[in-house]
Amino acid sequence: MSDTARLILEGQEYEFPVLTGAENEKAIDISKLRGTTGYITLDPGFKNTGSTQSGITYLDGENGILRYRGYSIEELAEKASFMEVAYLLIYGDLPNSDQLAYFTDSITHHTLVHENMKRFFDAFPLGAHPMGMLSSMVASLSTFYPESQNPNRDITDIELTIHRLIAKMPTLAAQAYKHNVGLPTMYPKNNLSYVGNFMHMMWGVPAEDYEVDPIIESALNKLFILHADHEQNCSTSTVRVVGSSQANLYSSVSAGVSALWGPLHGGANQAVIEMLEAIRAEGSPLQSWIDRAKDKTDSFRLMGFGHRVYKNFDPRARIIKKAADDVLGQLGINDPVLDIAKQLEEVALHDEYFVKRGLYPNVDFYSGIIYRALGIPTDMFTVMFALGRLPGWIAQWKEMTENREPIGRPRQVYTGATQRDFVALNNRS
Ligand code: CMC
């Protein structure tokens, strides 16, 4: 097979290299396109555009395959701890016991945040959305740790920044929650696991010992792993583009948190529960909601359905659906919203509109039901996604930095006015 692609433009033929990825994915390298032809490509939403060559996550949307550094998501969710997966994503291989002990110990000892940050939280209005607070707080970490701004990309500074960010993100997330509901914040506890410590800071109260429930700890561990990376999605691309200007890791990840917040991306988990609650409250037949989602004059979409890359099924959704059943069963919770979700899925999966477009439940469809069962308020769902996605954002930022990728700067096709002369104010109609 030819390893070049030929393009004929205005009667002239050009050749461009064809690349093949490790899993036989094909790409035409058009990095020299404009220089040789004067043309650019137009691809809104980057539906066909590879922005980088990455060795972190493999995703096959047609066959519902997701692997981190070669390991299947199913196996990692079943057998690994979130710390192992974080290490795997960031450093490329599973840690041996010494490496894991060092990594975990370093993260455990950076969990405190500067006391001044409490004053930032105090300034937010009561009920402030935790994603807005988290994004601001993550960016502000760079002001406390100026070595993160070192543009020379010193390896020791980068390493310290990575460990600090992984360590402090759950502290900030839990503080955002406590501020949102008006409760006193809890200091981290070093004898707990990463997930257990987060639970303690979320649900613990001063002067009382918080007991970590292993069912909840294990469910959160699994959820974090399932969210840990997803190649070049909206927030990850944001992190890479912001980082490509040599912005520090904290600022880059803060931008990722903001990108994740939108309801078409990570904010969908909150939107799903709100939709299911509305269906429940209204009591109208499910078909009427499906009809609305299909109606092009109605802006309503079935939240938690569809994916840019998965057109068959989302492997994360399969695992989460089972986990939702398990967790609710173990905790003895009967959530009517879970039944509505299952009915909605059934109806949508047999409806021609959804089948034809390959619209299946995605990761966000069932995750909110677990979060609810675990006692996490709806406003915090996307924060949970952010906590899980953090190692992926870091790994992608680090890879981009190590590869010394050029600054991200797309082109455009200009459609505005052509040159015209300035008209004095009194001569304008
Ligand atoms: N409900 C109804 N119709 C839909 C939906 C939906 N949830 N999703 C896509 N469609 C239709 C869309 O109208 C279009 O129809 P047509 O071809 O007739 O114009 C077709 O399906 C293709 O959709 P698209 O918007 O071109 O696809 P996209 O790749 O640009 O968008 C998406 C992907 C995830 C933004 C979209 O499916 C969506 O809005 N889903 C609901 C929000 C959601 O659940 N987001 C979470 C995604 S998973 C978590 C993550 O990793 O971010």
Residues whose N, C-alpha, C, O or C-beta is under 5 A from the ligand:
A	BS01	CMC	P263 L264 H265 G266 A268 A293 R301 L302 M303 G304 F305 G306 H307 R308 R357 N362 V363 D364
